[in-house]
């Protein structure tokens, strides 16, 4: 087997892990696929004889591509009007796409990806590769042009910045679904009091419209403001909605004649809704499909 065939075989064998790395780094399935394509191109310029651990080598290669992409995208995201949200991974009960299933089984919530977005590219890479994928700091250091000690400090700084900001959802999926179903029912009915009981007092509601105009605020904080918004828009919007898995958690998908209109990621903590992430950006919804 020549080098090209060997790399092709290894790349496909490790693709699910590589895609998970890229998605955590970039928050976009589309960009993650671009990163894997670029990483594959770079393998064609390498020799297998110089590699002693192909899994670690491929992960660090994808990490190097991702940090280049993050740095080039950073200024664009800083100039974004409104809220930036990740591209969601969505599944309905009837979806049996093996690739989607793999992503969902190893996915992270939208809320965590939003927080990761607040990190500097080098911090994000050190944290993701080391804390989420176990890559040693001596392998991370060359990617960020640091010593292993400095790479360790990047990850430590990322942990400090994330501490207290990462919302940990209830692990019990049936409980999540029950809360989301109740939220949908209260929104359809415009039931303000029912919504208040379902929402955490400090609930955060974020909206990513992409280029679409949005009449309401892109960010709301607090149960009363979020409940008022849901009471106003829910009776019409919620009729288009159905439950779905969004990044492995109970969420909502809205559809119309044109296809998928919105995806809603919901973070349930202690049986109350702590975060709502509404994705309306058509570019991020273009890859979302549901079965008829």
C-alpha positions as CSV (number, residue, x, y, z in Angstrom):
1,X,0.0,0.0,0.0
2,X,1.5,3.4,-1.0
3,X,1.4,6.5,1.2
4,X,-1.7,8.0,-0.5
5,X,-3.8,4.9,0.0
6,X,-2.6,4.5,3.6
7,X,-3.5,8.1,4.4
8,X,-6.9,7.7,2.8
9,X,-7.6,4.6,4.8
10,X,-6.5,6.2,8.1
11,X,-8.3,9.5,7.4
12,X,-11.6,7.8,6.8
13,X,-11.1,5.6,9.9
14,X,-10.5,8.7,12.1
15,X,-13.0,11.0,10.3
16,X,-15.7,11.0,13.1
17,X,-13.1,12.1,15.7
18,X,-11.6,14.6,13.3
19,X,-15.0,16.1,12.5
20,X,-15.8,16.3,16.3
21,X,-12.5,18.3,16.8
22,X,-13.2,20.6,13.9
23,X,-16.8,21.2,15.0
24,X,-15.8,22.1,18.6
25,X,-13.1,24.5,17.2
26,X,-15.2,26.2,14.6
27,X,-18.9,25.8,15.7
28,X,-19.9,25.1,12.2
29,X,-20.5,21.8,10.4
30,X,-19.9,23.4,7.0
31,X,-16.6,24.9,8.2
32,X,-15.6,21.7,9.9
33,X,-16.0,19.9,6.6
34,X,-13.9,22.5,4.9
35,X,-11.2,22.0,7.6
36,X,-11.2,18.3,7.0
37,X,-10.9,18.8,3.2
38,X,-7.9,21.1,3.8
39,X,-6.3,18.6,6.3
40,X,-6.7,15.8,3.7
41,X,-4.9,17.9,1.1
42,X,-2.1,18.5,3.6
43,X,-1.7,14.7,4.2
44,X,-0.9,14.3,0.5
45,X,2.3,16.3,1.1
46,X,3.4,14.1,4.0
47,X,5.2,10.8,4.4
48,X,3.9,8.0,6.6
49,X,7.4,7.0,7.6
50,X,7.7,10.1,9.8
51,X,4.5,9.4,11.8
52,X,4.6,7.3,14.9
53,X,1.0,7.9,16.1
54,X,-1.4,8.6,13.2
55,X,-4.4,9.4,15.4
56,X,-2.6,12.1,17.3
57,X,-0.9,13.3,14.1
58,X,-4.3,13.7,12.3
59,X,-5.9,15.5,15.3
60,X,-3.1,18.0,15.5
61,X,-3.2,18.5,11.8
62,X,-6.9,19.3,11.9
63,X,-6.2,21.6,14.9
64,X,-3.6,23.5,12.9
65,X,-6.1,24.0,10.0
66,X,-8.8,25.1,12.4
67,X,-6.7,27.7,14.2
68,X,-5.8,29.2,10.9
69,X,-9.5,29.4,10.0
70,X,-10.4,30.8,13.4
71,X,-7.9,33.6,13.0
72,X,-9.1,34.5,9.6
73,X,-12.8,34.5,10.7
74,X,-12.2,36.4,14.0
75,X,-12.5,39.9,12.5
76,X,-15.6,38.9,10.6
77,X,-17.3,37.6,13.7
78,X,-16.3,40.6,15.7
79,X,-18.1,42.8,13.2
80,X,-21.2,40.8,13.3
81,X,-24.4,42.7,14.1
82,X,-26.4,40.8,16.7
83,X,-25.7,37.4,18.2
84,X,-23.4,34.7,16.7
85,X,-24.6,31.1,17.3
86,X,-23.1,27.8,16.2
87,X,-24.4,25.8,13.3
88,X,-26.7,23.2,15.0
89,X,-26.6,19.4,14.7
90,X,-30.3,18.4,14.4
91,X,-32.1,15.1,14.5
92,X,-35.8,14.1,14.7
93,X,-37.1,10.9,16.1
94,X,-37.3,9.4,12.6
95,X,-33.8,10.4,11.4
96,X,-31.4,7.5,11.0
97,X,-28.5,9.2,9.2
98,X,-25.4,7.3,10.5
99,X,-23.2,10.4,10.2
100,X,-25.7,12.5,12.1
101,X,-26.0,9.8,14.7
102,X,-22.3,9.8,15.2
103,X,-22.2,13.6,15.6
104,X,-25.1,13.6,18.1
105,X,-23.6,10.8,20.2
106,X,-20.4,12.9,20.6
107,X,-21.9,16.4,20.4
108,X,-21.6,19.4,22.7
109,X,-24.5,21.8,23.4
110,X,-25.0,25.1,21.6
111,X,-24.5,26.9,24.9
112,X,-21.0,25.5,25.4
113,X,-20.0,26.4,21.8
114,X,-21.2,29.9,22.4
115,X,-18.9,30.2,25.4
116,X,-16.0,28.6,23.5
117,X,-16.4,31.4,21.0
118,X,-15.4,33.9,23.6
119,X,-11.9,32.4,23.9
120,X,-8.9,33.5,21.9
121,X,-8.1,31.0,19.1
122,X,-5.0,29.7,20.8
123,X,-6.9,29.3,24.1
124,X,-9.7,27.5,22.4
125,X,-7.3,25.1,20.6
126,X,-5.4,24.3,23.7
127,X,-8.6,23.7,25.7
128,X,-10.4,21.7,23.0
129,X,-7.4,19.5,22.0
130,X,-6.2,18.8,25.6
131,X,-9.3,18.8,27.8
132,X,-11.7,17.3,25.2
133,X,-9.5,15.0,23.2
134,X,-6.5,14.3,25.4
135,X,-3.8,15.7,23.1
136,X,-0.6,16.3,25.1
137,X,0.7,19.8,25.4
138,X,4.0,18.9,23.6
139,X,1.9,18.2,20.5
140,X,-0.2,21.3,20.9
141,X,2.7,23.7,21.5
142,X,4.0,23.8,17.8
143,X,0.5,24.6,16.5
144,X,0.2,27.7,18.6
145,X,3.9,28.6,18.4
146,X,4.4,28.2,22.1
147,X,6.4,26.0,24.5
148,X,4.6,23.1,26.1
149,X,4.5,25.1,29.4
150,X,3.0,28.1,27.6
151,X,0.4,25.8,25.9
152,X,-0.5,24.4,29.3
153,X,-1.0,28.0,30.5
154,X,-3.3,28.7,27.5
155,X,-5.6,25.8,28.5
156,X,-5.5,26.8,32.1
157,X,-6.5,30.4,31.2
158,X,-9.3,29.0,29.1
159,X,-10.6,26.9,32.0
160,X,-10.6,30.0,34.2
161,X,-12.5,32.0,31.6
162,X,-15.0,29.2,31.2
163,X,-15.5,28.6,35.0
164,X,-18.9,29.7,36.0
165,X,-20.1,30.5,32.5
166,X,-20.7,27.0,31.2
167,X,-24.3,25.9,31.8
168,X,-24.5,22.2,32.5
169,X,-27.9,20.8,31.3
170,X,-29.9,18.1,32.9
171,X,-28.6,14.7,31.7
172,X,-32.0,13.1,31.8
173,X,-33.3,13.5,28.2
174,X,-36.9,12.5,29.1
175,X,-37.0,15.4,31.6
176,X,-35.6,17.8,29.0
177,X,-38.3,16.7,26.5
178,X,-41.1,17.1,29.1
179,X,-39.9,20.7,29.9
180,X,-39.6,21.5,26.1
181,X,-43.0,20.1,25.4
182,X,-44.5,22.2,28.2
183,X,-42.7,25.3,26.8
184,X,-44.1,24.7,23.3
185,X,-47.6,24.2,24.7
186,X,-47.4,27.4,26.8
187,X,-46.0,29.3,23.8
188,X,-48.8,28.1,21.5
189,X,-51.4,29.2,24.1
190,X,-49.7,32.5,24.9
191,X,-49.8,31.4,28.6
192,X,-47.6,34.0,30.4
193,X,-47.9,32.4,33.8
194,X,-47.1,28.9,32.6
195,X,-44.0,30.2,30.8
196,X,-42.8,32.0,33.9
197,X,-43.0,28.7,35.9
198,X,-40.9,26.9,33.2
199,X,-38.2,29.6,32.8
200,X,-35.2,30.0,35.1
201,X,-35.4,33.6,36.6
202,X,-32.1,34.4,34.8
203,X,-32.9,32.7,31.5
204,X,-30.9,33.9,28.5
205,X,-32.5,34.1,25.0
206,X,-30.2,34.6,22.0
207,X,-31.1,35.0,18.4
208,X,-28.9,34.5,15.3
209,X,-30.6,35.9,12.2
210,X,-27.7,36.0,9.9
211,X,-28.6,38.5,7.1
212,X,-32.3,38.2,7.9
213,X,-34.0,41.3,9.5
214,X,-35.2,40.8,13.1
215,X,-37.7,43.2,14.7
216,X,-37.0,42.0,18.2
217,X,-33.8,42.2,20.3
218,X,-31.0,39.7,19.6
219,X,-30.5,39.1,23.3
220,X,-33.0,38.9,26.2
221,X,-32.2,38.1,29.9
222,X,-34.7,37.3,32.6
223,X,-37.9,35.2,32.8
224,X,-40.4,38.1,32.4
225,X,-38.8,39.5,29.3
226,X,-38.4,36.1,27.7
227,X,-42.0,35.1,28.7
228,X,-43.4,38.3,27.2
229,X,-41.5,37.7,24.0
230,X,-42.8,34.1,23.8
231,X,-46.3,35.2,24.6
232,X,-46.2,37.8,21.8
233,X,-44.7,35.6,19.1
234,X,-45.3,32.1,20.4
235,X,-49.0,31.6,19.3
236,X,-48.0,32.0,15.6
237,X,-44.4,30.7,15.6
238,X,-45.0,27.7,17.8
239,X,-47.6,26.2,15.5
240,X,-44.7,25.6,13.0
241,X,-42.6,23.8,15.6
242,X,-42.0,20.2,16.6
243,X,-39.6,18.6,19.1
244,X,-36.2,17.6,17.9
245,X,-32.7,16.7,19.2
246,X,-30.5,19.7,18.9
247,X,-26.8,18.9,19.6
248,X,-27.9,15.9,21.5
249,X,-30.4,17.7,23.8
250,X,-34.1,18.3,23.6
251,X,-34.9,21.2,21.3
252,X,-37.2,22.5,18.6
253,X,-37.3,22.7,14.9
254,X,-39.6,25.0,12.9
255,X,-40.6,24.2,9.4
256,X,-42.8,25.8,6.6
257,X,-43.4,25.4,2.9
258,X,-39.8,26.5,2.2
259,X,-38.3,23.9,4.5
260,X,-36.6,24.5,7.8
261,X,-37.2,28.0,9.1
262,X,-35.5,27.8,12.5
263,X,-33.8,25.6,15.0
264,X,-34.1,26.2,18.7
265,X,-31.5,24.9,21.2
266,X,-32.8,24.7,24.7
267,X,-30.7,24.2,27.9
268,X,-32.7,22.6,30.7
269,X,-31.2,22.9,34.2
270,X,-33.1,21.6,37.3
271,X,-36.2,21.2,35.2
272,X,-36.2,24.9,34.2
273,X,-35.1,26.5,30.9
274,X,-31.8,28.3,31.5
275,X,-30.9,29.2,27.9
276,X,-32.7,29.4,24.6
277,X,-30.7,29.7,21.3
278,X,-32.8,30.5,18.2
279,X,-30.9,30.0,15.0
280,X,-32.6,31.7,12.0
281,X,-29.5,32.2,9.8
282,X,-30.4,30.4,6.5
283,X,-26.8,29.5,5.8
284,X,-26.7,27.5,9.1
285,X,-30.0,25.9,8.4
286,X,-29.3,24.9,4.8
287,X,-27.9,21.5,5.8
288,X,-30.7,20.7,8.3
289,X,-33.2,18.2,6.9
290,X,-36.1,16.3,8.4
291,X,-38.0,13.2,7.2
292,X,-41.5,13.6,5.9
